């Protein structure tokens, strides 16, 4: 949870802030557009599904719109929260992570964030007012909230954050007092380690803004382009070996040295990806087809139980989103042609092949034959034989013919087009004459080879 997000009451809220300044936000925007496309196809309406208040499943909650969460929520308070949410007609869902007995992750729709914020505050205010209340409280700096909440979540300690005049109050149960003391000590030790690290902004000779990290303890120097906060955190973990908590704290220290304009860009990506389970940008491999050079591929997953998605974007800004839930080759090929505006069959095949290698397109059926018998029956139909399989197709419906050839024989679109082309070039009259000659030969051979049956002699 980010310090700036918990200032009002400590409720972690993910908002969809559209900014062209970051590549990742553009990818999230693509997913939002793709979601609208899917809803339009399935519902043929843009009306949002209305859910009843109270506890629902996570999948049902997704029908109500964008979802956000509060991690490390006290499991004992969930019943009271559901009761209040039901009265206010707010749907909520809870997931208890493995090896965590005390806390749950509370999920709700983004549009209900303010109402959920009020409910959580009321619950904790009432607990603090009880004569024999068992709640404890410590004050921390706003910049410390994110890292401290992360530690508590990892160690199954339910906490709530509320802002006050002298800082942010961290509220917890008395039974967790010793664990909180340990958490504070761990946090302070880690902060002391970072005192040997200098992280700052500077401009290079061309005036380009850069980030510089000098780790005195490890004697390491690292410079990188000015990037959003989450990207800096990943670099600190990968290049300097920082733990996730230490990387978060180092990134937060840099935030205090920025202007408002710099800070807006720096935090924009973080807000979008707080709950992202997976993100992988610019996926490339050594055996990529040269036709893919003008396309970029990215994989992402919002929550662990969400489907993985693959975005394919061209240099003009056209894009298509492929979900691992739907791996049908023909549907995906149609989306690629429609949304990427690609008409070249070889390019479509290259995109499909890479998507297949990444696990987003089903493998073609392996029923290939070296030779196919192609015969035009009428002006509008033709027959294709492969082994013992025979199908009759409509020449006037090329798309359907191509689809049936691919489904039946597992052939590529290019090969299907060649077969259709060969059928179109054939003459119906010539085919009829050829069949008639073959039938005549067969009849003649039968008469020629037929044995004479003699009658019996008396």
ABEGO torsion letter per residue (X at the ends): XBAAAAAAAGBBBBBBBBBAABAAAAAAAAAAAAAAAAAAAAAGBABBBBBBBEBBBAAAAAAAEBBBBBBGBBAAAAAAAAAAAAAAGBBBBBBBBBGBAABBBBBBBAAAAAAAAAAAAAAAAAAAABAABABBBBBBBAAAAAAAAAAAAAAGBBBBBBBBAAEBBBBBBAAAAAAAAAAAAAAAAAAAAAAABBBBBBBBAAGBBBBBBBBAAAGBBBBBBBBBAAAAAAAAAAAAGBBAAAAAAAAAAAAAABBAAAAAAAAAAAAAAAABABBBBGBBBAABBAAAAABBBBBBBABAABBBBBBBBBAAGBBBBBBAABABAAAAAAAAAAAAGBABAAAAAAAAAAAAAAGABBBBBBABBABBBBBBABAABBBBBBEABBBBBBAABAAAAAAAAAAAAGBBAAAAAAAAAAAAABBAAAAAAAAAAAAAAAAAAAAAABBBBBBBBX
